[in-house]
C-alpha cells in the first residue's frame, strides 16, 4: 500500500517589485517519490482531466486509480487559503 499525499504551496518569484507570489507549486508524494508541478492559476476542480494530461503533469499518475485519488485530494484543497495545505489518502 502506497501513501499518496498532495501538498500545495504558494510559489514566490522575483519581480520588479521584489519577491511576490507567482502561482502554486503542487507536490504529489507517492511513497518515497515526490513529483512537483507549477500551476499559475489552478482550477478548483480537475475532474475534467484525462490520464494523458495527468501523466504529462505528474509522471506517476499512470493508472485510473491513482488519477481518481489525485482528483479526490485536489477537491479537498481550498485554494483561497493555501499556505501549506496537506491532504492524505491511502491507495
PyMOL Python script that loads the backbone (N, CA, C, O; Angstrom):
from pymol import cmd

cmd.read_pdbstr("""\
ATOM      1  N   UNK A   1       0.851  -1.186   0.000  1.00  0.00           N
ATOM      2  CA  UNK A   1       0.000   0.000   0.000  1.00  0.00           C
ATOM      3  C   UNK A   1       0.893   1.244   0.000  1.00  0.00           C
ATOM      4  O   UNK A   1       1.724   1.412   0.893  1.00  0.00           O
ATOM      5  N   UNK A   2       0.726   2.100  -0.982  1.00  0.00           N
ATOM      6  CA  UNK A   2       1.476   3.353  -1.066  1.00  0.00           C
ATOM      7  C   UNK A   2       0.683   4.485  -0.438  1.00  0.00           C
ATOM      8  O   UNK A   2      -0.542   4.538  -0.547  1.00  0.00           O
ATOM      9  N   UNK A   3       1.386   5.376   0.210  1.00  0.00           N
ATOM     10  CA  UNK A   3       0.752   6.573   0.758  1.00  0.00           C
ATOM     11  C   UNK A   3       0.794   7.651  -0.320  1.00  0.00           C
ATOM     12  O   UNK A   3       1.850   7.946  -0.879  1.00  0.00           O
ATOM     13  N   UNK A   4      -0.353   8.225  -0.599  1.00  0.00           N
ATOM     14  CA  UNK A   4      -0.468   9.288  -1.592  1.00  0.00           C
ATOM     15  C   UNK A   4      -0.753  10.580  -0.846  1.00  0.00           C
ATOM     16  O   UNK A   4      -1.682  10.639  -0.041  1.00  0.00           O
ATOM     17  N   UNK A   5       0.030  11.607  -1.101  1.00  0.00           N
ATOM     18  CA  UNK A   5      -0.146  12.882  -0.415  1.00  0.00           C
ATOM     19  C   UNK A   5      -0.012  14.004  -1.427  1.00  0.00           C
ATOM     20  O   UNK A   5       0.839  13.957  -2.315  1.00  0.00           O
ATOM     21  N   UNK A   6      -0.850  15.001  -1.287  1.00  0.00           N
ATOM     22  CA  UNK A   6      -0.821  16.170  -2.157  1.00  0.00           C
ATOM     23  C   UNK A   6      -0.584  17.391  -1.284  1.00  0.00           C
ATOM     24  O   UNK A   6      -1.286  17.593  -0.294  1.00  0.00           O
ATOM     25  N   UNK A   7       0.402  18.207  -1.645  1.00  0.00           N
ATOM     26  CA  UNK A   7       0.746  19.406  -0.882  1.00  0.00           C
ATOM     27  C   UNK A   7       0.748  20.589  -1.838  1.00  0.00           C
ATOM     28  O   UNK A   7       1.375  20.537  -2.895  1.00  0.00           O
ATOM     29  N   UNK A   8       0.053  21.646  -1.470  1.00  0.00           N
ATOM     30  CA  UNK A   8       0.026  22.861  -2.290  1.00  0.00           C
ATOM     31  C   UNK A   8       0.668  23.992  -1.508  1.00  0.00           C
ATOM     32  O   UNK A   8       0.350  24.215  -0.339  1.00  0.00           O
ATOM     33  N   UNK A   9       1.570  24.700  -2.159  1.00  0.00           N
ATOM     34  CA  UNK A   9       2.250  25.838  -1.528  1.00  0.00           C
ATOM     35  C   UNK A   9       2.302  26.992  -2.508  1.00  0.00           C
ATOM     36  O   UNK A   9       2.364  26.790  -3.721  1.00  0.00           O
ATOM     37  N   UNK A  10       2.279  28.185  -1.981  1.00  0.00           N
ATOM     38  CA  UNK A  10       2.410  29.373  -2.819  1.00  0.00           C
ATOM     39  C   UNK A  10       3.831  29.416  -3.378  1.00  0.00           C
ATOM     40  O   UNK A  10       4.803  29.183  -2.659  1.00  0.00           O
ATOM     41  N   UNK A  11       3.933  29.715  -4.662  1.00  0.00           N
ATOM     42  CA  UNK A  11       5.228  29.840  -5.331  1.00  0.00           C
ATOM     43  C   UNK A  11       5.609  31.321  -5.371  1.00  0.00           C
ATOM     44  O   UNK A  11       4.811  32.159  -5.792  1.00  0.00           O
ATOM     45  N   UNK A  12       6.797  31.631  -4.943  1.00  0.00           N
ATOM     46  CA  UNK A  12       7.275  33.014  -4.957  1.00  0.00           C
ATOM     47  C   UNK A  12       8.343  33.173  -6.022  1.00  0.00           C
ATOM     48  O   UNK A  12       9.175  32.288  -6.221  1.00  0.00           O
ATOM     49  N   UNK A  13       8.312  34.312  -6.705  1.00  0.00           N
ATOM     50  CA  UNK A  13       9.288  34.590  -7.757  1.00  0.00           C
ATOM     51  C   UNK A  13       9.709  36.050  -7.692  1.00  0.00           C
ATOM     52  O   UNK A  13       8.991  36.894  -7.156  1.00  0.00           O
ATOM     53  N   UNK A  14      10.874  36.334  -8.240  1.00  0.00           N
ATOM     54  CA  UNK A  14      11.353  37.708  -8.296  1.00  0.00           C
ATOM     55  C   UNK A  14      10.584  38.492  -9.342  1.00  0.00           C
ATOM     56  O   UNK A  14      10.297  37.991 -10.429  1.00  0.00           O
ATOM     57  N   UNK A  15      10.256  39.723  -9.002  1.00  0.00           N
ATOM     58  CA  UNK A  15       9.613  40.618  -9.957  1.00  0.00           C
ATOM     59  C   UNK A  15      10.232  41.999  -9.789  1.00  0.00           C
ATOM     60  O   UNK A  15      11.135  42.190  -8.974  1.00  0.00           O
ATOM     61  N   UNK A  16       9.748  42.942 -10.553  1.00  0.00           N
ATOM     62  CA  UNK A  16      10.265  44.310 -10.430  1.00  0.00           C
ATOM     63  C   UNK A  16       9.982  44.898  -9.060  1.00  0.00           C
ATOM     64  O   UNK A  16      10.696  45.792  -8.604  1.00  0.00           O
ATOM     65  N   UNK A  17       8.937  44.398  -8.397  1.00  0.00           N
ATOM     66  CA  UNK A  17       8.565  44.895  -7.071  1.00  0.00           C
ATOM     67  C   UNK A  17       9.216  44.100  -5.944  1.00  0.00           C
ATOM     68  O   UNK A  17       8.975  44.384  -4.771  1.00  0.00           O
ATOM     69  N   UNK A  18      10.028  43.121  -6.281  1.00  0.00           N
ATOM     70  CA  UNK A  18      10.645  42.261  -5.270  1.00  0.00           C
ATOM     71  C   UNK A  18      10.111  40.840  -5.405  1.00  0.00           C
ATOM     72  O   UNK A  18       9.695  40.417  -6.483  1.00  0.00           O
ATOM     73  N   UNK A  19      10.132  40.126  -4.308  1.00  0.00           N
ATOM     74  CA  UNK A  19       9.636  38.756  -4.319  1.00  0.00           C
ATOM     75  C   UNK A  19       8.136  38.770  -4.063  1.00  0.00           C
ATOM     76  O   UNK A  19       7.669  39.284  -3.047  1.00  0.00           O
ATOM     77  N   UNK A  20       7.389  38.194  -5.004  1.00  0.00           N
ATOM     78  CA  UNK A  20       5.927  38.191  -4.921  1.00  0.00           C
ATOM     79  C   UNK A  20       5.379  36.807  -5.202  1.00  0.00           C
ATOM     80  O   UNK A  20       6.049  35.987  -5.829  1.00  0.00           O
ATOM     81  N   UNK A  21       4.160  36.539  -4.740  1.00  0.00           N
ATOM     82  CA  UNK A  21       3.522  35.261  -5.080  1.00  0.00           C
ATOM     83  C   UNK A  21       3.339  35.139  -6.585  1.00  0.00           C
ATOM     84  O   UNK A  21       2.970  36.101  -7.259  1.00  0.00           O
ATOM     85  N   UNK A  22       3.600  33.952  -7.097  1.00  0.00           N
ATOM     86  CA  UNK A  22       3.504  33.727  -8.533  1.00  0.00           C
ATOM     87  C   UNK A  22       3.014  32.302  -8.782  1.00  0.00           C
ATOM     88  O   UNK A  22       3.790  31.447  -9.209  1.00  0.00           O
ATOM     89  N   UNK A  23       1.759  32.046  -8.525  1.00  0.00           N
ATOM     90  CA  UNK A  23       1.202  30.724  -8.745  1.00  0.00           C
ATOM     91  C   UNK A  23       1.403  29.805  -7.565  1.00  0.00           C
ATOM     92  O   UNK A  23       1.625  30.247  -6.438  1.00  0.00           O
ATOM     93  N   UNK A  24       1.321  28.511  -7.845  1.00  0.00           N
ATOM     94  CA  UNK A  24       1.393  27.496  -6.799  1.00  0.00           C
ATOM     95  C   UNK A  24       2.267  26.339  -7.240  1.00  0.00           C
ATOM     96  O   UNK A  24       2.250  25.937  -8.403  1.00  0.00           O
ATOM     97  N   UNK A  25       3.032  25.807  -6.295  1.00  0.00           N
ATOM     98  CA  UNK A  25       3.735  24.556  -6.502  1.00  0.00           C
ATOM     99  C   UNK A  25       2.875  23.479  -5.865  1.00  0.00           C
ATOM    100  O   UNK A  25       2.530  23.571  -4.688  1.00  0.00           O
ATOM    101  N   UNK A  26       2.529  22.460  -6.635  1.00  0.00           N
ATOM    102  CA  UNK A  26       1.725  21.361  -6.115  1.00  0.00           C
ATOM    103  C   UNK A  26       2.581  20.107  -6.159  1.00  0.00           C
ATOM    104  O   UNK A  26       2.978  19.638  -7.226  1.00  0.00           O
ATOM    105  N   UNK A  27       2.858  19.571  -4.966  1.00  0.00           N
ATOM    106  CA  UNK A  27       3.685  18.387  -4.809  1.00  0.00           C
ATOM    107  C   UNK A  27       2.798  17.162  -4.679  1.00  0.00           C
ATOM    108  O   UNK A  27       1.831  17.164  -3.917  1.00  0.00           O
ATOM    109  N   UNK A  28       3.124  16.128  -5.417  1.00  0.00           N
ATOM    110  CA  UNK A  28       2.459  14.843  -5.311  1.00  0.00           C
ATOM    111  C   UNK A  28       3.487  13.869  -4.759  1.00  0.00           C
ATOM    112  O   UNK A  28       4.519  13.625  -5.385  1.00  0.00           O
ATOM    113  N   UNK A  29       3.205  13.314  -3.592  1.00  0.00           N
ATOM    114  CA  UNK A  29       4.109  12.345  -2.988  1.00  0.00           C
ATOM    115  C   UNK A  29       3.447  10.981  -3.019  1.00  0.00           C
ATOM    116  O   UNK A  29       2.321  10.811  -2.549  1.00  0.00           O
ATOM    117  N   UNK A  30       4.150  10.021  -3.572  1.00  0.00           N
ATOM    118  CA  UNK A  30       3.699   8.640  -3.577  1.00  0.00           C
ATOM    119  C   UNK A  30       4.823   7.822  -2.967  1.00  0.00           C
ATOM    120  O   UNK A  30       5.902   7.685  -3.543  1.00  0.00           O
ATOM    121  N   UNK A  31       4.543   7.278  -1.782  1.00  0.00           N
ATOM    122  CA  UNK A  31       5.545   6.549  -1.013  1.00  0.00           C
ATOM    123  C   UNK A  31       6.743   7.476  -0.782  1.00  0.00           C
ATOM    124  O   UNK A  31       6.596   8.503  -0.119  1.00  0.00           O
ATOM    125  N   UNK A  32       7.911   7.140  -1.306  1.00  0.00           N
ATOM    126  CA  UNK A  32       9.111   7.967  -1.094  1.00  0.00           C
ATOM    127  C   UNK A  32       9.434   8.860  -2.283  1.00  0.00           C
ATOM    128  O   UNK A  32      10.456   9.546  -2.271  1.00  0.00           O
ATOM    129  N   UNK A  33       8.598   8.868  -3.299  1.00  0.00           N
ATOM    130  CA  UNK A  33       8.834   9.677  -4.501  1.00  0.00           C
ATOM    131  C   UNK A  33       7.995  10.944  -4.474  1.00  0.00           C
ATOM    132  O   UNK A  33       6.826  10.923  -4.090  1.00  0.00           O
ATOM    133  N   UNK A  34       8.607  12.041  -4.885  1.00  0.00           N
ATOM    134  CA  UNK A  34       7.920  13.332  -4.925  1.00  0.00           C
ATOM    135  C   UNK A  34       7.971  13.893  -6.338  1.00  0.00           C
ATOM    136  O   UNK A  34       9.018  13.897  -6.986  1.00  0.00           O
ATOM    137  N   UNK A  35       6.830  14.363  -6.797  1.00  0.00           N
ATOM    138  CA  UNK A  35       6.695  14.992  -8.110  1.00  0.00           C
ATOM    139  C   UNK A  35       6.136  16.383  -7.874  1.00  0.00           C
ATOM    140  O   UNK A  35       5.188  16.547  -7.107  1.00  0.00           O
ATOM    141  N   UNK A  36       6.708  17.383  -8.519  1.00  0.00           N
ATOM    142  CA  UNK A  36       6.239  18.755  -8.320  1.00  0.00           C
ATOM    143  C   UNK A  36       5.878  19.358  -9.672  1.00  0.00           C
ATOM    144  O   UNK A  36       6.507  19.073 -10.691  1.00  0.00           O
ATOM    145  N   UNK A  37       4.851  20.197  -9.652  1.00  0.00           N
ATOM    146  CA  UNK A  37       4.427  20.885 -10.851  1.00  0.00           C
ATOM    147  C   UNK A  37       3.930  22.266 -10.462  1.00  0.00           C
ATOM    148  O   UNK A  37       3.300  22.436  -9.418  1.00  0.00           O
ATOM    149  N   UNK A  38       4.214  23.246 -11.297  1.00  0.00           N
ATOM    150  CA  UNK A  38       3.813  24.624 -11.042  1.00  0.00           C
ATOM    151  C   UNK A  38       2.503  24.903 -11.763  1.00  0.00           C
ATOM    152  O   UNK A  38       2.331  24.549 -12.929  1.00  0.00           O
ATOM    153  N   UNK A  39       1.594  25.537 -11.058  1.00  0.00           N
ATOM    154  CA  UNK A  39       0.295  25.922 -11.623  1.00  0.00           C
ATOM    155  C   UNK A  39       0.156  27.429 -11.460  1.00  0.00           C
ATOM    156  O   UNK A  39       0.212  27.936 -10.339  1.00  0.00           O
ATOM    157  N   UNK A  40      -0.023  28.152 -12.562  1.00  0.00           N
ATOM    158  CA  UNK A  40      -0.169  29.611 -12.468  1.00  0.00           C
ATOM    159  C   UNK A  40      -1.516  29.982 -11.877  1.00  0.00           C
ATOM    160  O   UNK A  40      -1.615  30.915 -11.081  1.00  0.00           O
ATOM    161  N   UNK A  41      -2.529  29.269 -12.257  1.00  0.00           N
ATOM    162  CA  UNK A  41      -3.880  29.542 -11.783  1.00  0.00           C
ATOM    163  C   UNK A  41      -4.619  28.204 -11.708  1.00  0.00           C
ATOM    164  O   UNK A  41      -5.367  27.860 -12.624  1.00  0.00           O
ATOM    165  N   UNK A  42      -4.419  27.452 -10.634  1.00  0.00           N
ATOM    166  CA  UNK A  42      -5.005  26.116 -10.566  1.00  0.00           C
ATOM    167  C   UNK A  42      -6.528  26.147 -10.548  1.00  0.00           C
ATOM    168  O   UNK A  42      -7.121  26.989  -9.873  1.00  0.00           O
ATOM    169  N   UNK A  43      -7.166  25.244 -11.277  1.00  0.00           N
ATOM    170  CA  UNK A  43      -8.624  25.188 -11.269  1.00  0.00           C
ATOM    171  C   UNK A  43      -9.129  24.629  -9.944  1.00  0.00           C
ATOM    172  O   UNK A  43      -8.403  23.902  -9.266  1.00  0.00           O
ATOM    173  N   UNK A  44     -10.347  24.952  -9.571  1.00  0.00           N
ATOM    174  CA  UNK A  44     -10.924  24.403  -8.347  1.00  0.00           C
ATOM    175  C   UNK A  44     -11.161  22.911  -8.469  1.00  0.00           C
ATOM    176  O   UNK A  44     -11.182  22.192  -7.471  1.00  0.00           O
ATOM    177  N   UNK A  45     -11.339  22.452  -9.694  1.00  0.00           N
ATOM    178  CA  UNK A  45     -11.597  21.041  -9.927  1.00  0.00           C
ATOM    179  C   UNK A  45     -10.724  20.552 -11.075  1.00  0.00           C
ATOM    180  O   UNK A  45     -10.488  21.273 -12.045  1.00  0.00           O
ATOM    181  N   UNK A  46     -10.250  19.323 -10.952  1.00  0.00           N
ATOM    182  CA  UNK A  46      -9.510  18.696 -12.042  1.00  0.00           C
ATOM    183  C   UNK A  46     -10.272  17.469 -12.550  1.00  0.00           C
ATOM    184  O   UNK A  46      -9.688  16.575 -13.162  1.00  0.00           O
ATOM    185  N   UNK A  47     -11.566  17.438 -12.292  1.00  0.00           N
ATOM    186  CA  UNK A  47     -12.388  16.300 -12.705  1.00  0.00           C
ATOM    187  C   UNK A  47     -12.411  16.118 -14.217  1.00  0.00           C
ATOM    188  O   UNK A  47     -12.687  15.019 -14.700  1.00  0.00           O
ATOM    189  N   UNK A  48     -12.131  17.159 -14.961  1.00  0.00           N
ATOM    190  CA  UNK A  48     -12.183  17.102 -16.423  1.00  0.00           C
ATOM    191  C   UNK A  48     -10.907  16.552 -17.053  1.00  0.00           C
ATOM    192  O   UNK A  48     -10.911  16.238 -18.243  1.00  0.00           O
ATOM    193  N   UNK A  49      -9.813  16.424 -16.297  1.00  0.00           N
ATOM    194  CA  UNK A  49      -8.560  15.989 -16.923  1.00  0.00           C
ATOM    195  C   UNK A  49      -8.560  14.487 -17.177  1.00  0.00           C
ATOM    196  O   UNK A  49      -9.192  13.716 -16.455  1.00  0.00           O
ATOM    197  N   UNK A  50      -7.834  14.089 -18.223  1.00  0.00           N
ATOM    198  CA  UNK A  50      -7.737  12.673 -18.547  1.00  0.00           C
ATOM    199  C   UNK A  50      -6.371  12.137 -18.127  1.00  0.00           C
ATOM    200  O   UNK A  50      -5.510  12.890 -17.673  1.00  0.00           O
ATOM    201  N   UNK A  51      -6.189  10.849 -18.284  1.00  0.00           N
ATOM    202  CA  UNK A  51      -4.969  10.189 -17.829  1.00  0.00           C
ATOM    203  C   UNK A  51      -3.729  10.703 -18.560  1.00  0.00           C
ATOM    204  O   UNK A  51      -2.660  10.799 -17.957  1.00  0.00           O
ATOM    205  N   UNK A  52      -3.852  11.033 -19.837  1.00  0.00           N
ATOM    206  CA  UNK A  52      -2.704  11.527 -20.604  1.00  0.00           C
ATOM    207  C   UNK A  52      -2.236  12.889 -20.073  1.00  0.00           C
ATOM    208  O   UNK A  52      -1.038  13.102 -19.886  1.00  0.00           O
ATOM    209  N   UNK A  53      -3.167  13.797 -19.833  1.00  0.00           N
ATOM    210  CA  UNK A  53      -2.814  15.113 -19.290  1.00  0.00           C
ATOM    211  C   UNK A  53      -2.183  14.967 -17.912  1.00  0.00           C
ATOM    212  O   UNK A  53      -1.171  15.601 -17.613  1.00  0.00           O
ATOM    213  N   UNK A  54      -2.790  14.127 -17.074  1.00  0.00           N
ATOM    214  CA  UNK A  54      -2.277  13.922 -15.714  1.00  0.00           C
ATOM    215  C   UNK A  54      -0.865  13.348 -15.744  1.00  0.00           C
ATOM    216  O   UNK A  54      -0.012  13.764 -14.960  1.00  0.00           O
ATOM    217  N   UNK A  55      -0.613  12.401 -16.637  1.00  0.00           N
ATOM    218  CA  UNK A  55       0.717  11.796 -16.737  1.00  0.00           C
ATOM    219  C   UNK A  55       1.746  12.817 -17.223  1.00  0.00           C
ATOM    220  O   UNK A  55       2.900  12.776 -16.796  1.00  0.00           O
ATOM    221  N   UNK A  56       1.346  13.728 -18.104  1.00  0.00           N
ATOM    222  CA  UNK A  56       2.266  14.777 -18.547  1.00  0.00           C
ATOM    223  C   UNK A  56       2.634  15.717 -17.408  1.00  0.00           C
ATOM    224  O   UNK A  56       3.763  16.205 -17.352  1.00  0.00           O
ATOM    225  N   UNK A  57       1.702  15.978 -16.504  1.00  0.00           N
ATOM    226  CA  UNK A  57       1.977  16.859 -15.367  1.00  0.00           C
ATOM    227  C   UNK A  57       2.727  16.129 -14.250  1.00  0.00           C
ATOM    228  O   UNK A  57       3.687  16.655 -13.688  1.00  0.00           O
ATOM    229  N   UNK A  58       2.282  14.926 -13.941  1.00  0.00           N
ATOM    230  CA  UNK A  58       2.851  14.114 -12.865  1.00  0.00           C
ATOM    231  C   UNK A  58       3.050  12.703 -13.408  1.00  0.00           C
ATOM    232  O   UNK A  58       2.084  11.957 -13.572  1.00  0.00           O
ATOM    233  N   UNK A  59       4.269  12.344 -13.679  1.00  0.00           N
ATOM    234  CA  UNK A  59       4.567  11.072 -14.324  1.00  0.00           C
ATOM    235  C   UNK A  59       4.022   9.839 -13.632  1.00  0.00           C
ATOM    236  O   UNK A  59       3.795   8.821 -14.287  1.00  0.00           O
ATOM    237  N   UNK A  60       3.807   9.901 -12.339  1.00  0.00           N
ATOM    238  CA  UNK A  60       3.345   8.729 -11.594  1.00  0.00           C
ATOM    239  C   UNK A  60       1.843   8.494 -11.709  1.00  0.00           C
ATOM    240  O   UNK A  60       1.356   7.460 -11.250  1.00  0.00           O
ATOM    241  N   UNK A  61       1.108   9.403 -12.296  1.00  0.00           N
ATOM    242  CA  UNK A  61      -0.349   9.237 -12.430  1.00  0.00           C
ATOM    243  C   UNK A  61      -0.645   8.462 -13.714  1.00  0.00           C
ATOM    244  O   UNK A  61      -1.166   9.013 -14.684  1.00  0.00           O
ATOM    245  N   UNK A  62      -0.303   7.181 -13.698  1.00  0.00           N
ATOM    246  CA  UNK A  62      -0.447   6.348 -14.892  1.00  0.00           C
ATOM    247  C   UNK A  62      -1.638   5.400 -14.831  1.00  0.00           C
ATOM    248  O   UNK A  62      -1.944   4.732 -15.819  1.00  0.00           O
ATOM    249  N   UNK A  63      -2.309   5.331 -13.696  1.00  0.00           N
ATOM    250  CA  UNK A  63      -3.447   4.414 -13.588  1.00  0.00           C
ATOM    251  C   UNK A  63      -4.715   5.189 -13.240  1.00  0.00           C
ATOM    252  O   UNK A  63      -4.660   6.282 -12.677  1.00  0.00           O
ATOM    253  N   UNK A  64      -5.842   4.606 -13.583  1.00  0.00           N
ATOM    254  CA  UNK A  64      -7.122   5.229 -13.265  1.00  0.00           C
ATOM    255  C   UNK A  64      -7.319   5.386 -11.771  1.00  0.00           C
ATOM    256  O   UNK A  64      -7.900   6.378 -11.332  1.00  0.00           O
ATOM    257  N   UNK A  65      -6.849   4.432 -10.977  1.00  0.00           N
ATOM    258  CA  UNK A  65      -6.983   4.504  -9.510  1.00  0.00           C
ATOM    259  C   UNK A  65      -6.215   5.694  -8.955  1.00  0.00           C
ATOM    260  O   UNK A  65      -6.738   6.459  -8.145  1.00  0.00           O
ATOM    261  N   UNK A  66      -4.975   5.844  -9.398  1.00  0.00           N
ATOM    262  CA  UNK A  66      -4.179   6.985  -8.915  1.00  0.00           C
ATOM    263  C   UNK A  66      -4.787   8.312  -9.350  1.00  0.00           C
ATOM    264  O   UNK A  66      -4.796   9.276  -8.585  1.00  0.00           O
ATOM    265  N   UNK A  67      -5.293   8.361 -10.573  1.00  0.00           N
ATOM    266  CA  UNK A  67      -5.912   9.589 -11.060  1.00  0.00           C
ATOM    267  C   UNK A  67      -7.153   9.921 -10.240  1.00  0.00           C
ATOM    268  O   UNK A  67      -7.372  11.087  -9.911  1.00  0.00           O
ATOM    269  N   UNK A  68      -7.962   8.935  -9.904  1.00  0.00           N
ATOM    270  CA  UNK A  68      -9.151   9.164  -9.061  1.00  0.00           C
ATOM    271  C   UNK A  68      -8.750   9.670  -7.682  1.00  0.00           C
ATOM    272  O   UNK A  68      -9.377  10.587  -7.152  1.00  0.00           O
ATOM    273  N   UNK A  69      -7.704   9.078  -7.095  1.00  0.00           N
ATOM    274  CA  UNK A  69      -7.222   9.538  -5.787  1.00  0.00           C
ATOM    275  C   UNK A  69      -6.710  10.971  -5.868  1.00  0.00           C
ATOM    276  O   UNK A  69      -6.969  11.778  -4.975  1.00  0.00           O
ATOM    277  N   UNK A  70      -5.986  11.284  -6.935  1.00  0.00           N
ATOM    278  CA  UNK A  70      -5.471  12.635  -7.145  1.00  0.00           C
ATOM    279  C   UNK A  70      -6.618  13.644  -7.237  1.00  0.00           C
ATOM    280  O   UNK A  70      -6.568  14.707  -6.618  1.00  0.00           O
ATOM    281  N   UNK A  71      -7.644  13.307  -8.006  1.00  0.00           N
ATOM    282  CA  UNK A  71      -8.797  14.201  -8.155  1.00  0.00           C
ATOM    283  C   UNK A  71      -9.516  14.411  -6.826  1.00  0.00           C
ATOM    284  O   UNK A  71      -9.951  15.522  -6.522  1.00  0.00           O
ATOM    285  N   UNK A  72      -9.640  13.349  -6.035  1.00  0.00           N
ATOM    286  CA  UNK A  72     -10.296  13.458  -4.728  1.00  0.00           C
ATOM    287  C   UNK A  72      -9.503  14.386  -3.796  1.00  0.00           C
ATOM    288  O   UNK A  72     -10.082  15.219  -3.099  1.00  0.00           O
ATOM    289  N   UNK A  73      -8.188  14.233  -3.792  1.00  0.00           N
ATOM    290  CA  UNK A  73      -7.339  15.102  -2.979  1.00  0.00           C
ATOM    291  C   UNK A  73      -7.443  16.550  -3.433  1.00  0.00           C
ATOM    292  O   UNK A  73      -7.542  17.463  -2.612  1.00  0.00           O
ATOM    293  N   UNK A  74      -7.418  16.752  -4.738  1.00  0.00           N
ATOM    294  CA  UNK A  74      -7.465  18.107  -5.297  1.00  0.00           C
ATOM    295  C   UNK A  74      -8.728  18.835  -4.840  1.00  0.00           C
ATOM    296  O   UNK A  74      -8.679  20.020  -4.510  1.00  0.00           O
ATOM    297  N   UNK A  75      -9.850  18.134  -4.822  1.00  0.00           N
ATOM    298  CA  UNK A  75     -11.113  18.755  -4.407  1.00  0.00           C
ATOM    299  C   UNK A  75     -11.079  19.212  -2.954  1.00  0.00           C
ATOM    300  O   UNK A  75     -11.857  20.083  -2.564  1.00  0.00           O
ATOM    301  N   UNK A  76     -10.195  18.641  -2.153  1.00  0.00           N
ATOM    302  CA  UNK A  76     -10.124  18.985  -0.735  1.00  0.00           C
ATOM    303  C   UNK A  76      -9.258  20.211  -0.452  1.00  0.00           C
ATOM    304  O   UNK A  76      -9.235  20.703   0.675  1.00  0.00           O
ATOM    305  N   UNK A  77      -8.555  20.701  -1.453  1.00  0.00           N
ATOM    306  CA  UNK A  77      -7.702  21.880  -1.272  1.00  0.00           C
ATOM    307  C   UNK A  77      -8.545  23.139  -1.423  1.00  0.00           C
ATOM    308  O   UNK A  77      -9.262  23.302  -2.410  1.00  0.00           O
ATOM    309  N   UNK A  78      -8.456  24.013  -0.454  1.00  0.00           N
ATOM    310  CA  UNK A  78      -9.125  25.314  -0.538  1.00  0.00           C
ATOM    311  C   UNK A  78      -8.086  26.319  -1.031  1.00  0.00           C
ATOM    312  O   UNK A  78      -7.245  26.783  -0.261  1.00  0.00           O
ATOM    313  N   UNK A  79      -8.152  26.648  -2.312  1.00  0.00           N
ATOM    314  CA  UNK A  79      -7.124  27.497  -2.919  1.00  0.00           C
ATOM    315  C   UNK A  79      -7.146  28.916  -2.385  1.00  0.00           C
ATOM    316  O   UNK A  79      -6.180  29.652  -2.589  1.00  0.00           O
ATOM    317  N   UNK A  80      -8.201  29.326  -1.712  1.00  0.00           N
ATOM    318  CA  UNK A  80      -8.262  30.675  -1.149  1.00  0.00           C
ATOM    319  C   UNK A  80      -7.390  30.823   0.092  1.00  0.00           C
ATOM    320  O   UNK A  80      -7.004  31.936   0.451  1.00  0.00           O
ATOM    321  N   UNK A  81      -7.080  29.720   0.741  1.00  0.00           N
ATOM    322  CA  UNK A  81      -6.299  29.809   1.983  1.00  0.00           C
ATOM    323  C   UNK A  81      -5.016  28.987   1.925  1.00  0.00           C
ATOM    324  O   UNK A  81      -4.410  28.727   2.964  1.00  0.00           O
ATOM    325  N   UNK A  82      -4.591  28.577   0.739  1.00  0.00           N
ATOM    326  CA  UNK A  82      -3.398  27.735   0.636  1.00  0.00           C
ATOM    327  C   UNK A  82      -2.179  28.491   1.143  1.00  0.00           C
ATOM    328  O   UNK A  82      -1.844  29.572   0.659  1.00  0.00           O
ATOM    329  N   UNK A  83      -1.545  27.904   2.106  1.00  0.00           N
ATOM    330  CA  UNK A  83      -0.221  28.329   2.542  1.00  0.00           C
ATOM    331  C   UNK A  83       0.616  27.059   2.580  1.00  0.00           C
ATOM    332  O   UNK A  83       1.613  26.942   1.867  1.00  0.00           O
ATOM    333  N   UNK A  84       0.214  26.126   3.400  1.00  0.00           N
ATOM    334  CA  UNK A  84       0.791  24.783   3.418  1.00  0.00           C
ATOM    335  C   UNK A  84      -0.346  23.799   3.645  1.00  0.00           C
ATOM    336  O   UNK A  84      -0.471  23.235   4.732  1.00  0.00           O
ATOM    337  N   UNK A  85      -1.158  23.593   2.651  1.00  0.00           N
ATOM    338  CA  UNK A  85      -2.300  22.690   2.785  1.00  0.00           C
ATOM    339  C   UNK A  85      -1.850  21.281   2.436  1.00  0.00           C
ATOM    340  O   UNK A  85      -1.251  21.058   1.384  1.00  0.00           O
ATOM    341  N   UNK A  86      -2.136  20.338   3.310  1.00  0.00           N
ATOM    342  CA  UNK A  86      -1.797  18.948   3.063  1.00  0.00           C
ATOM    343  C   UNK A  86      -3.038  18.096   3.206  1.00  0.00           C
ATOM    344  O   UNK A  86      -3.859  18.320   4.096  1.00  0.00           O
ATOM    345  N   UNK A  87      -3.171  17.123   2.332  1.00  0.00           N
ATOM    346  CA  UNK A  87      -4.303  16.204   2.354  1.00  0.00           C
ATOM    347  C   UNK A  87      -3.731  14.801   2.139  1.00  0.00           C
ATOM    348  O   UNK A  87      -2.817  14.621   1.333  1.00  0.00           O
ATOM    349  N   UNK A  88      -4.253  13.827   2.841  1.00  0.00           N
ATOM    350  CA  UNK A  88      -3.736  12.452   2.745  1.00  0.00           C
ATOM    351  C   UNK A  88      -4.819  11.476   2.305  1.00  0.00           C
ATOM    352  O   UNK A  88      -5.994  11.640   2.634  1.00  0.00           O
ATOM    353  N   UNK A  89      -4.409  10.468   1.566  1.00  0.00           N
ATOM    354  CA  UNK A  89      -5.298   9.375   1.205  1.00  0.00           C
ATOM    355  C   UNK A  89      -4.424   8.135   1.003  1.00  0.00           C
ATOM    356  O   UNK A  89      -3.268   8.248   0.593  1.00  0.00           O
ATOM    357  N   UNK A  90      -4.970   6.970   1.287  1.00  0.00           N
ATOM    358  CA  UNK A  90      -4.239   5.711   1.076  1.00  0.00           C
ATOM    359  C   UNK A  90      -4.768   5.009  -0.153  1.00  0.00           C
ATOM    360  O   UNK A  90      -5.966   5.031  -0.435  1.00  0.00           O
ATOM    361  N   UNK A  91      -3.864   4.390  -0.875  1.00  0.00           N
ATOM    362  CA  UNK A  91      -4.282   3.599  -2.041  1.00  0.00           C
ATOM    363  C   UNK A  91      -4.679   2.219  -1.590  1.00  0.00           C
ATOM    364  O   UNK A  91      -5.064   1.388  -2.411  1.00  0.00           O
TER     365      UNK A  91
END
""", "prot")
cmd.dss("prot")
cmd.show_as("cartoon", "prot")
cmd.util.cbc("prot")
cmd.orient("prot")
